[in-house]
């Protein structure tokens, strides 16, 4: 028996930390005159004595509800991060190079681990381009340069047209073998000046 | 140049005391990207030093480390090994898979939009050194690809099967068909 006649449970998730309230999102079985399916949020108590809860469990099991809850939390977190990033971009606090769900490693956070899956790749938080002071202090003028940043910088520089099309192997080699960010930038500037 | 010279169809290899120089008959494709390529290669070497170390590279020449090795995996698969054990073979299989997996892991971890792969990951390109560690040669076969389909996983899978089938040699009821490189029942 359905919670509402003519509607099927699309997903259901707990709405509080105590996990005693559930939001069941119901979708209409038939489209309306515009061809759209109607969605309804149906709230109920997660109580074994509750008739609605008993009906929900007839078509949707508890594992699915926990899984949907996990996904829903992720969705909400993504939305908040997206808003925060937009605000930061508008205020000039960060540059525009932002990866959210397009980032492969980021997507892995959305995977729900099960007993058969071993997560072997370290998940990354969203990657937001560092602000200029951060770049200068943490990556350029520092005694502890990040090799990962240097590697990414070199790849980005090699992709730039004036370097990619430059045929001076010696100058390009200087960029390749540079051990620090200032050295890499120096080599890139030399390539720029000889273009 | 070189104590030993190996002439092949598309390259000539000069083996010196401490290095190997591979001279290609044609220029390396997209020579303007050599330094970009080598930057990625060096990073992969830091990630898994079982790939051969490259000292220098230009349009036609690759200078790399000389590896002291016992045999290639291709040779091992074809020849009888008096000191064979399952553990020994499993060690080779394990490393062969691990190196392949590291191409993936490296690409996922350090490269955002593309894969860096050895496109000729055949048994003849894998050396076994004196400590039974595998070493991967033919570095110019490493390619930057942005689509998984281009990396031809079938070659890896086929060679993995051939390697695992090698144990049949020691059961004495199979023989290696040289033409196809596969193990067949004796009867």
Interface residues (C-beta under 8 A of the other chain):
Chain A: X103 X104 X105 X121 X148 X151 X154 X155 X158 X159 X164 X165 X166 X167 X169 X172 X173 X175 X176
Chain B: X32 X33 X34 X35 X36 X38 X39 X40 X42 X43 X58 X105 X108 X109 X110 X111 X112
